[in-house]
Amino acid sequence: MRVLIVINSLVGGGTERSVAETLTPLSDRGIEASVVCLESRPGLEDEVRRVGVPVEVLATGSPTAVIRGLRRSIRSIDPDVVHTALFESDILGRLATVGGRAAVLGSLVNTSYEPERLHDPNVRRSRLEAARMLDGWTGRHLADHFHAVSQASKDSAVRRLGLDPAVITVVERGRDPARLGEPGRERRLRARVALGIDEDCGLLVTVGRQEYQKDQLCLIEAMGLLAGRENLIALVAGRTGNATDALARARSASPVADRIRMLGQRDDVPEVLAAADVFVCTSRYEGLPGAVIEAMALGLPIVASAIAPIHEVVDPGLNAELFPPGDAQALAAALAKLLDDPARLGRMGDRSRKIFEDRFTLRRSLDRMVGLYEDVAGRGRRRRGLRGLRVRASGDRDADGRV
C-alpha cells in the first residue's frame, strides 16, 4: 500500500514530529510512505530524508499553482491514500485529489474553531469563520475519512465543522521510546550539567512554540508569585512566534527574570526534559498535547491546564495536578504544593511513565494507524469499483437501450 502524506512543512512541531517518527515503522509494516511539503522550513526534513523516505517540496506560488503541483505529485506516486495534515495542506490536498483514485484521509490535530481561539489577539473573527466554513465544506464533500488525535478534537470537528462522527476515527499519537530514552538519576545530572543547572535547584520545564495557544505568560507570572523560592528555575523551550515579544516583556518585568530562561527552538528536547523536576503545560487549547506525552515518557509529574485533551492524557491527582487555564495563582499554588512533597513527586513521575508505556508508545499508535490506512484504502477501492459499475451500466444503456 502506498500512502502520500501532504503537510505544510516538516518544521519541528508536534504534528511534524508525529509524522516523522511514523515513516520508518510504516515501511516495516509494508506501507510505502512518501511526503510532499508545501514549503521547506528548518526542522525534520533532513531527518526524514536520511531514513530513505522521499520528500518533495513544492515550488511556491498561488494556491492554483500549488494544487497543480500536488496533482502532478499524486499522479506520479499513485497512492492508495492521500493523508493530509494541518489547515493549508488539508484544503489544498483535498482540492488536488478531486477526480483522482486515491482515498483522502484528513487528520484533526487541534480544536482551532472553539471560542477560546477568538481571544488570540492575532486572530480575526471574520477570517477564522471563513477558514471554518472552507474547512468544513471541503471536509464534508472532498474527504473520505478523518483521523482525530483525541476525542476532544473529534468532538470539536463534529460541533464546529459539521462532520459526521461515523467518518472520524480517534487514534492517539505515540512517541518512540528509543528516541526519548529512559529517566534516571545519572541522566538527570548529565542533562543539568549541560544546561548549567545546579543539582539542588527545583526545575520547571515547558515546551511549545511561542504563541497565544501555549500561554507561557501564565508560567512567567506564576514564577513571579513563587519569587520566595530562590532555587526555583523555569526553562521555556520552543520556537519563536506571535507571542515572542510579549513573553520577552513579561520576563523582563518579572522579579525573577534571571530564573526564567527562554531556550528557543531545541533539538535536544528529551535531554531538557530529563533535567526537569516538573513539566508544566499552560495551553489554552490543544488537540493532543505531544509535549505532555514526551514528559510522561521521561517520568515527570505534570502540572497542566484543565482542558479536555489534557484530561484524556493524564490521570488527575495521580500523575498530574490541573488548574484553570490562564490562572497563574492556581498554577503557582499547584507547583508549590508539589515541590513541597518530594515523595509525591516521585510517585507521580512513576505513574507518568506507566501511562506512557500503556497508552502512548509509537508501536501502539502505529498498529492502529496501519489498520486505519487499510480500512480507508479499502473504502476508496470499493467506491471506485461502484463508480466503474455505474459507468459501464450507463454505457450499456446508451449503446443498446438496456441495462
Secondary structure as the mmCIF struct_conf table of DSSP 4:
data_model
#
loop_
_struct_conf.conf_type_id
_struct_conf.id
_struct_conf.beg_label_comp_id
_struct_conf.beg_label_asym_id
_struct_conf.beg_label_seq_id
_struct_conf.end_label_comp_id
_struct_conf.end_label_asym_id
_struct_conf.end_label_seq_id
STRN STRN1 ARG A 2 ILE A 7
BEND BEND1 ASN A 8 ASN A 8
STRN STRN2 VAL A 11 VAL A 11
BEND BEND2 GLY A 12 GLY A 13
HELX_RH_AL_P HELX_RH_AL_P1 GLY A 14 ASP A 28
TURN_TY1_P TURN_TY1_P1 ARG A 29 GLY A 30
STRN STRN3 GLU A 32 CYS A 37
BEND BEND3 LEU A 38 GLU A 39
BEND BEND4 PRO A 42 PRO A 42
STRN STRN4 GLY A 43 GLY A 43
BEND BEND5 LEU A 44 LEU A 44
HELX_RH_AL_P HELX_RH_AL_P2 GLU A 45 ARG A 50
TURN_TY1_P TURN_TY1_P2 VAL A 51 GLY A 52
STRN STRN5 VAL A 55 VAL A 57
HELX_LH_PP_P HELX_LH_PP_P1 LEU A 58 THR A 60
HELX_RH_AL_P HELX_RH_AL_P3 PRO A 63 ILE A 77
BEND BEND6 ASP A 80 ASP A 80
STRN STRN6 VAL A 81 ALA A 85
BEND BEND7 LEU A 86 LEU A 86
HELX_RH_AL_P HELX_RH_AL_P4 PHE A 87 ALA A 96
TURN_TY1_P TURN_TY1_P3 THR A 97 GLY A 99
BEND BEND8 ARG A 101 ALA A 102
STRN STRN7 ALA A 103 LEU A 108
TURN_TY1_P TURN_TY1_P4 SER A 112 TYR A 113
BEND BEND9 GLU A 114 GLU A 114
HELX_RH_3T_P HELX_RH_3T_P1 PRO A 115 HIS A 119
BEND BEND10 ASP A 120 ASP A 120
TURN_TY1_P TURN_TY1_P5 PRO A 121 ASN A 122
HELX_RH_AL_P HELX_RH_AL_P5 ARG A 125 LEU A 142
BEND BEND11 ASP A 144 ASP A 144
STRN STRN8 HIS A 145 ALA A 148
BEND BEND12 VAL A 149 SER A 150
HELX_RH_AL_P HELX_RH_AL_P6 GLN A 151 LEU A 161
HELX_RH_3T_P HELX_RH_3T_P2 PRO A 165 VAL A 167
STRN STRN9 ILE A 168 VAL A 170
STRN STRN10 ARG A 175 ARG A 175
HELX_RH_AL_P HELX_RH_AL_P7 PRO A 177 LEU A 180
HELX_RH_AL_P HELX_RH_AL_P8 ARG A 185 LEU A 195
TURN_TY1_P TURN_TY1_P6 GLY A 196 GLY A 196
TURN_TY1_P TURN_TY1_P7 GLU A 199 ASP A 200
BEND BEND13 CYS A 201 CYS A 201
STRN STRN11 GLY A 202 VAL A 207
BEND BEND14 GLN A 210 GLU A 211
HELX_RH_3T_P HELX_RH_3T_P3 TYR A 212 LYS A 214
HELX_RH_AL_P HELX_RH_AL_P9 GLN A 216 LEU A 225
TURN_TY1_P TURN_TY1_P8 LEU A 226 GLY A 228
TURN_TY1_P TURN_TY1_P9 GLU A 230 ASN A 231
STRN STRN12 LEU A 232 ALA A 237
TURN_TY1_P TURN_TY1_P10 ASN A 242 ALA A 243
HELX_RH_AL_P HELX_RH_AL_P10 THR A 244 ALA A 253
BEND BEND15 SER A 254 SER A 254
TURN_TY1_P TURN_TY1_P11 PRO A 255 VAL A 256
HELX_RH_3T_P HELX_RH_3T_P4 ALA A 257 ARG A 259
STRN STRN13 ILE A 260 GLY A 264
BEND BEND16 GLN A 265 GLN A 265
BEND BEND17 ASP A 267 ASP A 267
HELX_RH_AL_P HELX_RH_AL_P11 VAL A 269 ALA A 274
TURN_TY1_P TURN_TY1_P12 ALA A 275 ALA A 275
BEND BEND18 ASP A 277 ASP A 277
STRN STRN14 VAL A 278 CYS A 281
BEND BEND19 ARG A 284 TYR A 285
BEND BEND20 GLY A 287 LEU A 288
HELX_RH_AL_P HELX_RH_AL_P12 GLY A 290 ALA A 297
TURN_TY1_P TURN_TY1_P13 LEU A 298 GLY A 299
STRN STRN15 ILE A 302 SER A 305
HELX_RH_AL_P HELX_RH_AL_P13 ALA A 308 VAL A 313
BEND BEND21 VAL A 314 VAL A 314
STRN STRN16 PRO A 316 PRO A 316
TURN_TY1_P TURN_TY1_P14 GLY A 317 ASN A 319
STRN STRN17 ALA A 320 PHE A 323
TURN_TY1_P TURN_TY1_P15 PRO A 325 GLY A 326
HELX_RH_AL_P HELX_RH_AL_P14 ALA A 328 LEU A 339
TURN_TY1_P TURN_TY1_P16 ASP A 340 ASP A 340
HELX_RH_AL_P HELX_RH_AL_P15 PRO A 342 ARG A 359
STRN STRN18 THR A 361 THR A 361
HELX_RH_AL_P HELX_RH_AL_P16 LEU A 362 ASP A 400
BEND BEND22 GLY A 401 GLY A 401
#
